[in-house]
Amino acid sequence: EPEPEPAFTPKNAERFVPLRELKAKSGWTVQLVAGNLEQTALSVLREYPQLGDAVYTRGERQCESWFMVFYGEYATIDAAKEAVENLPESLRNRSPWIRAIRTL
């Protein structure tokens, strides 16, 4: 029998939101970054402290942990697009992804 996976403990609990809680919301959000290392998400949060609404979560992709940083919760796709336009240029250059929250 395989060993059970150890419980995940986020390194920045204040900015971590479980994926199931994010999916329970509605509207649109902006995905700033994603990757298989929690450190990637933490680095973005640390580098852009002005984005106080940004949170990160952990999902799964190809049977591996996948960490994503999301910014904001918007009622319309146009509001999400406007939020992207107001991001720091260095983040806009990373091609943020506007996503319907239900598809996370």
C-alpha positions as CSV (number, residue, x, y, z in Angstrom):
1,E,0.0,0.0,0.0
2,P,1.4,3.4,-0.9
3,E,2.4,5.8,1.8
4,P,-0.1,8.6,2.3
5,E,1.1,12.0,1.2
6,P,2.1,14.3,4.0
7,A,-0.3,17.2,4.7
8,F,0.7,20.3,2.8
9,T,1.6,23.3,4.9
10,P,1.9,26.6,3.0
11,K,5.1,28.6,3.6
12,N,3.0,31.8,3.6
13,A,-0.3,30.9,5.2
14,E,-1.5,34.5,5.2
15,R,-1.6,34.6,1.4
16,F,-2.5,31.0,0.7
17,V,-6.1,30.0,-0.2
18,P,-7.1,26.4,-0.8
19,L,-8.1,25.8,-4.4
20,R,-11.6,24.6,-3.3
21,E,-12.2,27.9,-1.6
22,L,-11.2,29.8,-4.7
23,K,-13.4,27.7,-6.9
24,A,-16.4,28.5,-4.7
25,K,-16.2,32.1,-5.8
26,S,-17.6,33.5,-9.0
27,G,-16.6,35.9,-11.7
28,W,-13.1,36.4,-13.1
29,T,-9.5,36.5,-11.8
30,V,-6.1,37.1,-13.2
31,Q,-3.5,34.3,-13.0
32,L,-0.1,36.0,-12.7
33,V,2.2,32.9,-12.6
34,A,2.1,29.2,-12.2
35,G,4.8,26.5,-11.7
36,N,5.6,23.4,-9.8
37,L,7.6,25.1,-7.1
38,E,5.9,26.9,-4.2
39,Q,9.0,29.3,-4.2
40,T,7.9,30.6,-7.6
41,A,4.6,31.8,-6.2
42,L,6.2,33.2,-3.1
43,S,8.7,35.1,-5.1
44,V,6.0,36.9,-7.1
45,L,4.1,37.8,-3.9
46,R,7.3,39.1,-2.3
47,E,8.4,41.0,-5.5
48,Y,5.0,42.8,-5.8
49,P,3.9,43.8,-2.3
50,Q,1.6,46.4,-3.8
51,L,-0.6,43.6,-5.0
52,G,-2.1,43.0,-1.6
53,D,-5.1,41.1,-3.1
54,A,-2.8,38.5,-4.7
55,V,-3.1,35.0,-3.3
56,Y,-1.6,31.7,-4.1
57,T,-3.0,28.2,-4.2
58,R,-1.9,24.7,-4.8
59,G,-3.4,22.4,-7.4
60,E,-2.2,19.4,-9.4
61,R,-1.0,19.2,-13.0
62,Q,0.2,16.0,-14.5
63,C,0.2,14.3,-11.1
64,E,2.5,17.0,-9.6
65,S,1.9,19.9,-7.3
66,W,1.2,23.1,-9.2
67,F,1.3,26.5,-7.5
68,M,-0.6,29.4,-9.0
69,V,-0.8,33.1,-8.1
70,F,-4.1,34.8,-8.6
71,Y,-4.9,38.5,-8.4
72,G,-8.4,39.9,-7.7
73,E,-11.9,38.8,-8.1
74,Y,-13.8,40.7,-10.9
75,A,-17.5,40.6,-11.8
76,T,-16.8,40.9,-15.6
77,I,-14.0,40.0,-18.0
78,D,-13.7,43.7,-18.8
79,A,-13.0,44.5,-15.2
80,A,-10.3,41.8,-15.2
81,K,-8.8,43.2,-18.4
82,E,-8.6,46.7,-16.8
83,A,-6.9,45.2,-13.8
84,V,-4.2,43.7,-16.1
85,E,-3.7,47.0,-17.7
86,N,-2.9,48.5,-14.3
87,L,-0.4,45.8,-13.3
88,P,3.3,46.7,-13.2
89,E,4.8,46.4,-16.7
90,S,7.1,43.6,-15.6
91,L,4.0,41.5,-14.7
92,R,2.2,42.5,-17.9
93,N,5.2,41.2,-19.8
94,R,4.7,37.8,-18.2
95,S,1.4,37.5,-20.1
96,P,-1.1,37.3,-17.2
97,W,-4.0,35.0,-17.9
98,I,-7.6,36.1,-17.3
99,R,-9.6,33.1,-16.1
100,A,-13.2,32.4,-15.2
101,I,-13.0,31.4,-11.6
102,R,-15.2,28.3,-12.2
103,T,-12.5,27.0,-14.5
104,L,-9.7,27.0,-12.0
